[in-house]
Amino acid sequence: MSRLVVRGARVVDPSQGIDEVADLVLQDGLVESVGSAVGGAGSADEVLDAKGLVAVPGFIDIHVHLREPGFEYKETIASGSHAAVAGGFTAVAAMANTDPPNDSAAVTEFILRKAAQANRARIYPIGALTRGMKGAELSEMGEMVEAGAVAMSDDGLPVEDINVMRRAMEYATIFDIPVIEHCETPQLHPGGVMNEGYWSTALGLRGIPRASEEISVDRNIVLAELTGARFHVAHLSTSGALRRVQEAKTRGLPVSCEVTPHHLILTDESVSSYNTSAKMKPPLVTESDRAALLQGLADGTVDAIATDHAPHHADEKAEDFDHAPFGIVGLETAVSLCLDRLVRPGVISLSRLVELMSTGPARVLGLPGGTLKVGAPADVTLLDLEKHVRVDPETFVSRGRNTPFAGWELTGSAAATLVNGRIVWSSAL
Ligand SMILES: [Zn+2]
C-alpha cells in the first residue's frame, strides 16, 4: 500500500474548477485528497517536491497508432507506451489498423497483455468496425468490448459503404460505445497526397479537396441521427467539417470531434519543400481552416486534442512525396507544442488545454480519469511551463522520427508522468 504526496504544485483541474497551489495525496492508486493542509511528510512513503510545477489530471491521447502486432519496425506497444509517458500522457487509445487488425477479442487481449508488460501508460484498445478492416462485414464488437475495447473504428481508412456504416452504428448502440470515423471520401481524389489548392498546383502534386472530409462528416452525422449512435470525428481538419459538428451539437446529437496539434499549428505551406514529414491524412489545410479550428478550441466545439501519432520508418518517409506513407509522430511533441503555441499566446487558457487533453478525451470515450476528484485514478501529469525545449527527433523514445517540428524551440513541457500513483517517467530520470 503506497502513499505519494505531490507537494506544492499549482493544481489545475477544470473538472472541479480548481486552480490553486495545493498538495495532492495519492494512495493505493487513487486520489486521496487535494488541499493545502497535509502538513509534514506524515505517513507518506514518498514526497515529490513539485514547487514551481503544475499538476493536472493525466493527459489522455485518444488517437494513437502503436503498430503492434505486425509493424514492430515502426513502433511497439512497449516503445509507444514509453513515448506516451515521456510526452506527458498517462493513457492512450490504440487504433486497430495493425496486422492482423484488432478485429477480435484475441488481438484486444494481446494488446492489453503487452500493455501490462510495458507497465507505463494505460492503453485502451479500439476495435475495428469491420472484419479485417475490409469495410464489408461487421467485426465481433461484443467480444471485443467484453475483452476491453472502448470504441470502434477502421481509422486509417474510412468505411466507404454507407449501408455497412449504418449497420455498424446500429450495432455499436447495443454496447453504448462510440463509433470513430476517419472522415474521407477517397473516390473524390484518386492519388491525392496533399490539400487541393494553391500549393498543390504550385508543387504539381495531386490534391485532396476539403470536401473529402466534409462529405463524410455530413454523411456520418446523418447516420448518427438515424441510428442514435455516438459518433466521433477523428482528426477533424476543415472549417466546413467543424461547422457541421457544431450544428449537430446544437441540435443535441451525440457527436464529438478531436483535432491534432499539427492541424492547429501548420498549413499546407509546410509541404512547399516536398517535406514528407508534412504528409498526413487528412492533409494540412489553409490558414482560414486553422483559424476556424483555433476558434473551435476556444468556444467549446472541439472536444479533444489528439495526436494521431503515426510512426513510420525513416526509409519509408525518405521516399518521394507521392510514395511516402501518410502520418507523423506526435506523442513527444504535443504537450510542448500546445503549451507554446496555444496557451502562451492566449489562444486558450491552461485550464481549457487540460479539458482538451484530459477531461474531454475521457468523456468522449467514457474512460476513467480526466479528473483529480477524490477517488479518481491517481493519474497525474506534471508540467513545467517555463522549461525550454528544442525538438530533437534523435532523442525520441518512439521508434518513429517522422516529425515536421524538428528543430523547433518551444517553451513548456511535461516534467513528470504519474500512472496509478506511481512515477512512470520524469524529466530528471
Ligand atoms: Zn485517420
Residues whose N, C-alpha, C, O or C-beta is under 5 A from the ligand:
A	BS01	ZN	D155 G156 H182 K281
